């Protein structure tokens, strides 16, 4: 049996509008400039702590603000929670493609760097949790991608050897996590890769599987033996 391990933001759902809105609200409350949607998108990658650190660095350069990363992240998470997923939308055919794999006998797992409380609330409120056998987010025992912890734990919980798993994501963090876990990476170009097109980065770093849509990606997965 094979397992497909999916990233969430930028892979299955378009979350940039909500991420930016939370940042904009925090900036407004803090009398700071709005970095803008594109800048926020270019900062996304390797988890919320890294996003917070990049935002703090941007505000220091743009406005001379000295912000504590952890307190900033706490405030941003509160803003995103108050929005409650209202601005999030699945990419076309995203969850339908997950279901096509399940119908073919694959196990499916979610491995996201989004904080667990936000992930669980979102997935259950939208009914998206029903598409996955396992859902994982960083914790004390599982470090965020690009570390392999989440992927190896997903393999273990779905009773699959790593070489029988694939990581489906949109960024270098997904790809590098997969490499470190000993599984292939299948990438979509719909998401966020710290400002660099994933097609260019993947080609330069030896990741051959990049697709324009989740449907095309999962169609190829279904051809695997």
C-alpha positions as CSV (number, residue, x, y, z in Angstrom):
1,X,0.0,0.0,0.0
2,X,1.2,3.5,-0.8
3,X,0.8,6.7,1.1
4,X,0.5,10.2,-0.3
5,X,1.5,12.9,2.2
6,X,0.1,16.3,1.4
7,X,1.1,19.8,2.4
8,X,-1.8,22.2,3.0
9,X,-1.1,25.9,2.3
10,X,-0.2,26.5,-1.3
11,X,-0.7,22.9,-2.2
12,X,-4.4,22.1,-1.4
13,X,-5.6,25.5,-0.4
14,X,-4.9,29.1,-1.4
15,X,-4.2,30.8,1.9
16,X,-2.3,33.9,0.9
17,X,-5.2,36.2,1.1
18,X,-5.9,35.2,4.7
19,X,-2.2,35.2,5.6
20,X,-1.9,38.8,4.3
21,X,-5.1,40.0,5.9
22,X,-3.9,38.8,9.3
23,X,-0.6,40.6,8.7
24,X,-2.4,43.8,7.5
25,X,-4.6,43.8,10.6
26,X,-1.7,43.3,12.9
27,X,0.2,46.1,11.1
28,X,-2.7,48.5,11.4
29,X,-3.2,47.8,15.1
30,X,0.6,48.3,15.7
31,X,0.9,51.5,13.6
32,X,3.2,49.7,11.2
33,X,3.3,49.7,7.4
34,X,1.5,46.9,5.5
35,X,4.2,44.8,3.7
36,X,1.6,43.9,1.0
37,X,0.3,40.7,-0.3
38,X,3.3,39.9,-2.6
39,X,5.9,40.5,0.1
40,X,4.0,38.3,2.5
41,X,3.8,35.6,-0.1
42,X,7.6,35.8,-0.6
43,X,8.2,35.3,3.1
44,X,6.1,32.1,3.4
45,X,8.1,29.0,4.0
46,X,9.4,26.7,6.8
47,X,6.6,27.5,9.2
48,X,5.0,30.4,11.1
49,X,8.1,31.1,13.2
50,X,10.1,31.8,10.1
51,X,7.3,34.0,8.7
52,X,7.3,35.9,11.9
53,X,11.0,36.4,11.9
54,X,11.0,37.6,8.3
55,X,8.1,40.0,9.0
56,X,10.0,41.4,12.0
57,X,13.1,42.0,9.9
58,X,10.9,43.7,7.2
59,X,9.3,46.0,9.8
60,X,12.7,46.8,11.3
61,X,14.1,47.8,7.9
62,X,10.9,49.6,6.7
63,X,10.0,51.4,9.9
64,X,12.8,50.9,12.4
65,X,10.5,48.8,14.6
66,X,12.1,46.4,17.1
67,X,9.6,43.6,17.5
68,X,9.9,40.3,19.4
69,X,9.4,37.4,17.1
70,X,7.5,35.2,19.5
71,X,5.1,37.9,20.6
72,X,4.6,38.9,17.0
73,X,3.8,35.4,16.0
74,X,1.4,35.0,18.9
75,X,-0.4,38.2,17.8
76,X,-0.5,37.1,14.1
77,X,-1.9,33.7,15.0
78,X,-4.7,35.4,17.0
79,X,-5.5,37.6,14.0
80,X,-5.7,34.5,11.7
81,X,-7.8,32.7,14.2
82,X,-10.2,35.6,14.3
83,X,-10.6,35.4,10.5
84,X,-11.4,31.8,11.0
85,X,-10.6,30.5,7.5
86,X,-13.2,32.7,5.8
87,X,-10.7,33.7,3.1
88,X,-9.3,30.3,2.4
89,X,-10.3,28.4,-0.7
90,X,-9.2,25.0,-2.2
91,X,-7.4,25.0,-5.4
92,X,-9.3,23.5,-8.3
93,X,-9.7,19.7,-8.1
94,X,-7.5,19.6,-5.0
95,X,-9.6,17.5,-2.6
96,X,-11.2,15.6,-5.5
97,X,-7.7,14.5,-6.5
98,X,-7.0,13.3,-3.0
99,X,-10.2,11.3,-3.1
100,X,-9.2,9.8,-6.4
101,X,-6.1,8.4,-4.7
102,X,-8.1,7.1,-1.8
103,X,-10.5,5.3,-4.2
104,X,-7.5,3.6,-5.8
105,X,-6.4,2.3,-2.4
106,X,-3.9,4.9,-1.3
107,X,-3.6,6.0,2.3
108,X,-3.5,9.8,2.6
109,X,-1.9,12.0,5.3
110,X,-1.7,15.8,5.9
111,X,1.7,17.1,7.0
112,X,1.6,20.9,7.4
113,X,3.8,23.5,9.1
114,X,0.7,25.4,10.2
115,X,0.1,25.3,14.0
116,X,-1.9,22.3,15.1
117,X,-4.7,24.2,16.7
118,X,-5.3,26.3,13.6
119,X,-5.0,23.2,11.4
120,X,-7.5,21.1,13.4
121,X,-10.0,23.9,13.7
122,X,-9.9,24.7,9.9
123,X,-9.9,21.1,8.7
124,X,-12.8,20.1,10.8
125,X,-14.9,23.2,10.3
126,X,-14.7,22.8,6.5
127,X,-15.0,19.0,6.5
128,X,-11.6,18.6,4.9
129,X,-10.4,16.3,7.6
130,X,-12.5,13.5,6.1
131,X,-10.0,13.3,3.2
132,X,-7.1,12.1,5.4
133,X,-6.2,9.1,7.4
134,X,-3.8,11.1,9.5
135,X,-3.2,14.8,10.1
136,X,0.1,16.1,11.5
137,X,1.6,19.5,12.4
138,X,4.8,20.4,14.2
139,X,5.0,19.6,17.9
140,X,7.7,19.0,20.4
141,X,8.5,15.6,18.9
142,X,8.0,16.6,15.2
143,X,10.0,19.5,13.8
144,X,8.6,21.4,10.9
145,X,9.6,20.8,7.3
146,X,12.2,20.8,5.9
147,X,13.1,18.4,8.7
148,X,11.8,14.9,7.9
149,X,10.0,14.3,11.2
150,X,6.4,14.9,10.1
151,X,6.8,12.8,6.9
152,X,8.4,9.9,8.7
153,X,5.7,10.0,11.4
154,X,3.0,10.0,8.7
155,X,4.6,7.0,7.1
156,X,4.7,5.2,10.4
157,X,1.1,6.0,11.2
158,X,-0.1,4.8,7.8
159,X,2.0,1.6,8.0
160,X,4.0,2.4,4.9
161,X,7.8,2.3,4.4
162,X,9.1,5.8,3.4
163,X,10.0,4.5,-0.1
164,X,6.3,3.6,-0.6
165,X,5.3,7.2,0.3
166,X,5.3,10.4,-1.8
167,X,5.4,14.0,-0.5
168,X,3.0,16.3,-2.3
169,X,3.9,20.0,-1.8
170,X,4.6,23.4,-3.2
171,X,7.9,24.5,-1.8
172,X,11.5,23.7,-1.2
173,X,10.7,22.8,2.4
174,X,8.4,20.0,1.2
175,X,10.9,18.8,-1.3
176,X,13.9,18.8,1.1
177,X,11.8,17.2,3.8
178,X,11.0,14.4,1.4
179,X,14.6,14.0,0.4
180,X,15.7,13.7,4.0
181,X,12.9,11.2,4.7
182,X,13.9,9.0,1.7
183,X,10.7,9.5,-0.3
184,X,10.1,11.3,-3.7
185,X,8.6,14.7,-3.9
186,X,5.8,15.7,-6.2
187,X,5.4,19.5,-6.4
188,X,2.7,21.9,-7.7
189,X,3.5,25.4,-8.9
190,X,0.4,26.9,-7.3
191,X,1.9,27.9,-4.0
192,X,4.7,29.7,-2.2
193,X,8.4,29.1,-2.4
194,X,10.0,32.1,-0.6
195,X,9.8,34.3,-3.8
196,X,11.5,31.8,-6.2
197,X,9.4,29.9,-8.8
198,X,9.3,26.3,-7.7
199,X,10.0,25.1,-11.3
200,X,13.4,26.9,-11.3
201,X,14.4,25.8,-7.9
202,X,13.3,22.2,-8.5
203,X,15.2,22.0,-11.7
204,X,18.4,23.3,-10.1
205,X,18.1,21.0,-7.1
206,X,17.3,17.7,-8.8
207,X,13.5,17.4,-8.3
208,X,12.0,16.4,-11.6
209,X,8.3,16.2,-10.7
210,X,6.6,19.6,-10.9
211,X,3.0,20.1,-12.1
212,X,0.7,23.0,-12.9
213,X,-2.2,21.5,-11.1
214,X,-3.1,18.9,-8.5
215,X,-5.2,16.9,-11.1
216,X,-2.1,16.4,-13.3
217,X,0.0,15.5,-10.4
218,X,-2.4,12.9,-9.0
219,X,-3.0,11.5,-12.5
220,X,0.7,10.6,-12.6
221,X,0.7,9.2,-9.1
222,X,-2.1,6.8,-10.1
223,X,0.3,5.4,-12.7
224,X,2.8,4.3,-10.1
225,X,3.1,0.6,-9.4
